[in-house]
Each structure stands twice: as structure tokens, then as C-alpha cells.
Amino acid sequence: MWTDPAARSTGVGRALVDEVVAWATGESVQLWVTQGNSAAQRLYESCGFVLTGDYQPLPSDPCKDEVRMRRA
Ligand SMILES: CC(C)(COP(=O)(O)OP(=O)(O)OC[C@H]1O[C@@H](n2cnc3c(N)ncnc32)[C@H](O)[C@@H]1OP(=O)(O)O)[C@@H](O)C(=O)NCCC(=O)NCCS
């Protein structure tokens, strides 16, 4: 996900995540975030996601890792 830089830190990202969670069905919502992307990780944590401990190479740049987060 991505929000316009001019609109950042105004709640757009949280609104997007809340909308996806409201739309989703099933036991959990899971996502991958690039390790070290603290802005994105904090956003997801503030929306109730927690790290699962799973990680894998970032598909677009395998020199980096991405970590899995989950919200029940
Ligand atoms: C990450 C991103 C989506 C956040 O979007 P946003 O619209 O700025 O997010 P919000 O305004 O809803 O912020 C919600 C929370 O996220 C966290 N957050 C957002 N930007 C942050 C920053 N620069 N530093 C630290 N925490 C940040 C905060 O916890 C914030 O809550 P608060 O305002 O109460 O402190 C946006 O910065 C972005 O598009 N970044 C580039 C693309 C990217 O990294 N996408 C994620 C890929 S997994």
C-alpha cells in the first residue's frame, strides 16, 4: 500500500487498513512489510497487527528481507 506523500500522517493509511480489515473474512489478515520500514510497521502495529516471526527475501530486492504480520 502507498499513500500520497502530501497526505501522509493525516490518517489515510490507517483508514485504508481499517477498510481492508472490515472487508476481509476468515480468521486473520496477514501482510508482509519490508524489514526496517518503521513507518509502515508502526502503522500496522497501531492497527493491531503483530509480528509472526516469519520472514523471507523481498521479492523485488532479495538483498532485503520482509517480515510477516498478522491480525486475528
Ligand atoms: C506507510 C504509509 C502507508 C503510512 O501512511 P499514512 O497515511 O502516513 O499513515 P497514517 O497517517 O494513517 O498513520 C497511522 C500511524 O502509522 C504510523 N506512522 C505513519 N507514518 C509514520 C512515520 N513516518 N514514522 C513513524 N510512524 C509512522 C504511526 O503510528 C501513525 O499513527 P499516529 O499518527 O497516531 O502516530 C506511508 O508512509 C507510505 O505510503 N509509505 C511509502 C510506501 C510504504 O512504505 N508502504 C508500506 C508497504 S508494506
The ligand as a MOL file (V3000), in Angstrom:
LIG
                    3D

  0  0  0     0  0            999 V3000
M  V30 BEGIN CTAB
M  V30 COUNTS 48 50 0 0 0
M  V30 BEGIN ATOM
M  V30 1 C 3.4610 3.7080 5.4750 0
M  V30 2 C 2.3970 4.6420 4.9140 0
M  V30 3 C 1.4030 3.8180 4.0780 0
M  V30 4 C 1.6620 5.3130 6.0980 0
M  V30 5 O 0.5730 6.0600 5.5650 0
M  V30 6 P -0.0250 7.3650 6.3300 0
M  V30 7 O -1.2230 7.7680 5.5430 0
M  V30 8 O 1.0400 8.3830 6.5550 0
M  V30 9 O -0.4360 6.7350 7.7480 0
M  V30 10 P -1.3650 7.3960 8.8990 0
M  V30 11 O -1.3650 8.8800 8.7960 0
M  V30 12 O -2.7090 6.7230 8.8820 0
M  V30 13 O -0.5720 6.9780 10.2240 0
M  V30 14 C -1.0500 5.9560 11.0760 0
M  V30 15 C 0.0770 5.5080 12.0190 0
M  V30 16 O 1.1780 4.9920 11.2840 0
M  V30 17 C 2.4070 5.2960 11.9740 0
M  V30 18 N 3.2420 6.1470 11.1000 0
M  V30 19 C 2.8640 6.7060 9.9190 0
M  V30 20 N 3.9020 7.4020 9.3880 0
M  V30 21 C 4.9420 7.2560 10.2510 0
M  V30 22 C 6.2880 7.7290 10.2760 0
M  V30 23 N 6.7990 8.4820 9.2780 0
M  V30 24 N 7.0770 7.3830 11.3160 0
M  V30 25 C 6.6020 6.6040 12.3140 0
M  V30 26 N 5.3370 6.1470 12.3690 0
M  V30 27 C 4.5230 6.4680 11.3550 0
M  V30 28 C 2.0180 5.9900 13.2540 0
M  V30 29 O 1.8290 5.0160 14.2660 0
M  V30 30 C 0.6680 6.6030 12.8710 0
M  V30 31 O -0.1410 6.8560 13.9750 0
M  V30 32 P -0.1070 8.3050 14.7230 0
M  V30 33 O -0.3130 9.3350 13.6400 0
M  V30 34 O -1.2370 8.2150 15.6810 0
M  V30 35 O 1.2490 8.3930 15.3370 0
M  V30 36 C 3.0280 5.7680 4.0490 0
M  V30 37 O 4.0680 6.4140 4.7690 0
M  V30 38 C 3.5720 5.2960 2.7170 0
M  V30 39 O 2.8360 5.2270 1.7080 0
M  V30 40 N 4.8800 4.9950 2.6820 0
M  V30 41 C 5.5480 4.5750 1.4370 0
M  V30 42 C 5.0800 3.2140 0.9600 0
M  V30 43 C 5.2290 2.1560 2.0260 0
M  V30 44 O 6.2240 2.0570 2.7400 0
M  V30 45 N 4.1760 1.3150 2.1030 0
M  V30 46 C 4.1210 0.1830 3.0100 0
M  V30 47 C 4.4870 -1.0730 2.2660 0
M  V30 48 S 4.3160 -2.5340 3.2930 0
M  V30 END ATOM
M  V30 BEGIN BOND
M  V30 1 1 1 2
M  V30 2 1 2 3
M  V30 3 1 2 4
M  V30 4 1 2 36
M  V30 5 1 4 5
M  V30 6 1 5 6
M  V30 7 2 6 7
M  V30 8 1 6 8
M  V30 9 1 6 9
M  V30 10 1 9 10
M  V30 11 2 10 11
M  V30 12 1 10 12
M  V30 13 1 10 13
M  V30 14 1 13 14
M  V30 15 1 14 15
M  V30 16 1 15 16
M  V30 17 1 15 30
M  V30 18 1 16 17
M  V30 19 1 17 18
M  V30 20 1 17 28
M  V30 21 1 18 19
M  V30 22 1 18 27
M  V30 23 2 19 20
M  V30 24 1 20 21
M  V30 25 1 21 22
M  V30 26 2 21 27
M  V30 27 1 22 23
M  V30 28 2 22 24
M  V30 29 1 24 25
M  V30 30 2 25 26
M  V30 31 1 26 27
M  V30 32 1 28 29
M  V30 33 1 28 30
M  V30 34 1 30 31
M  V30 35 1 31 32
M  V30 36 2 32 33
M  V30 37 1 32 34
M  V30 38 1 32 35
M  V30 39 1 36 37
M  V30 40 1 36 38
M  V30 41 2 38 39
M  V30 42 1 38 40
M  V30 43 1 40 41
M  V30 44 1 41 42
M  V30 45 1 42 43
M  V30 46 2 43 44
M  V30 47 1 43 45
M  V30 48 1 45 46
M  V30 49 1 46 47
M  V30 50 1 47 48
M  V30 END BOND
M  V30 END CTAB
M  END
